[in-house]
Amino acid sequence: MAVQDLTQSTLQLVFLTGVDPESGNSTYKNKNFNNVKPGATADQLYEIAIAFEGLQQHSLTLINRRDSSEIRED
């Protein structure tokens, strides 16, 4: 039987920075925070993201959590 162990989490915040004048497409900037505690809950990460949004000049459009896991035989 295989077992999955969560080894690393990253919090990614995506900010809308403007519009490309040539294409008319929205432009975005990512801010990544590595070494997030794997046990952090979605509510905790959301609160942190909202706190960081208040320190930014751009609007927060997306919050991502990226997890890495190790899979091994039990």
VENRA-V977409 format. One record per backbone hydrogen bond with DSSP energy under -0.5 kcal/mol. NH is the residue of the N-H (numbers start at 0). CO is the residue of the C=O. E is the energy in kcal/mol with one decimal. If there is no record, write none. Layout:
{{NH;CO;E} {NH;CO;E}}
//
This chain:
{{2;71;-3.5} {4;2;-0.5} {4;69;-3.0} {5;3;-0.5} {6;67;-2.8} {7;67;-1.7} {8;35;-0.7} {9;65;-2.2} {10;32;-2.4} {11;9;-0.5} {11;63;-3.0} {12;30;-3.0} {13;61;-2.7} {14;12;-0.5} {14;28;-3.0} {15;58;-2.6} {16;14;-0.6} {16;26;-2.7} {17;26;-1.1} {19;24;-3.2} {23;19;-2.8} {26;17;-2.8} {28;14;-2.2} {30;12;-2.5} {32;10;-2.8} {33;31;-0.5} {35;8;-2.1} {39;36;-2.2} {44;40;-2.2} {45;41;-2.4} {46;42;-2.2} {47;43;-1.9} {48;44;-2.4} {49;45;-2.4} {50;46;-1.9} {51;47;-2.3} {52;48;-2.0} {53;49;-1.3} {54;51;-1.4} {55;52;-1.6} {58;15;-0.8} {60;13;-3.2} {61;13;-1.4} {63;11;-3.1} {65;9;-2.9} {66;64;-0.6} {67;7;-2.9} {69;4;-3.0} {71;2;-2.5} {71;69;-0.5} {73;0;-3.0}}
//
